[in-house]
């Protein structure tokens, strides 16, 4: 879906059409941005940014409190349309993103012909969502998950991009390395040391990528040529990643608590990187000396991967409600609403449309 949270707000309040909408805390309060419309993104506003920064970048922005229950309900309605229009082979990966296997009945002829035959389904999905929900979706059509995700990043909003098998290598060549599934900051920096900066550089690299990125090198090379054999995951997957510390003595010492949260954020970020995942929701957990346990969480339209973001948001949630008002027995940090790294827009591979799952706030 296109700028999902903000688009729901603009649909529900027509006076917001064309205006820079920022879903999150107002800039006059300590808070963060959960989502931004395309009009606001032009000013550099992004998810997880402090609201005061967003206010400086976009002084005419319309700040709205998030309505997570509304977004969840809208997500269920959209996913029901996807199931109804496209069939049962659907992998929902976030609140506004899913893959659909569209290959049934399109196996004859060349690979390019099969892809072209799936185009009516992609169009029908877009049209049905627009007619029934008043929202736009961007669809990518390709032969596998990797390419479908990339295709869905083009022609936004309300776009439809087809990547033919005969053109995939050429399509990939100019793209930055971060466009490829699983390439995060650390991998990008390792490859940049040997002047590998675009997908075309990877395609032309004569050496063994395992010397640079370990055992993943072979798969990364295949990705560079648009080859991806990952099937749709229709079963259970990892729902959340968390880290906790129980203290020997209850404490409310701020430096100690911040040090714990920082270590937990780094641990979670490392696990996300190893699994090539990102998180839409960040949660803090507290347990006091009397064993009273509280949790607080925030959800974001754009998924997060960096330890510094997880740490900052954890600290902010504690401060927002003044939760450290007496010594703590336990403190924890968690990430949920997990999606594959670089999964963003609605994608439709020849196996595929992209959409999502997320806990209410």
Secondary structure, DSSP 8 states (H G I E B T S, - for coil): --SHHHHHHHHH-GGGTTS-EEEES-TTSS-BEEEE-HHHHTTT--TT-BHHHHHHH-TT-EEE---HHHHHHHHHHHHHHHHHHH-S-EEEEEBTEEEE---TT--SS-HHHHHHHTHHHHHHHHHHHHHHHS----EEEESSHHHHHHHHTSS-SS-EEE--GGGHHHHHHTSBGGGSTT--HHHHHHHHTTT--BHHHHHH--S-THHHHGGGHHHHHHHHTT--------S----EEEEEEEEEEEE--HHHHHHHHHHHHHHHHHHHHHHTEEEEEEEEEEEETT--EEEEEEEEEEEE--HHHHHHHHHHHHHHTT--SS-EEEEEEEEEEEEETT--S--EETT----B-----
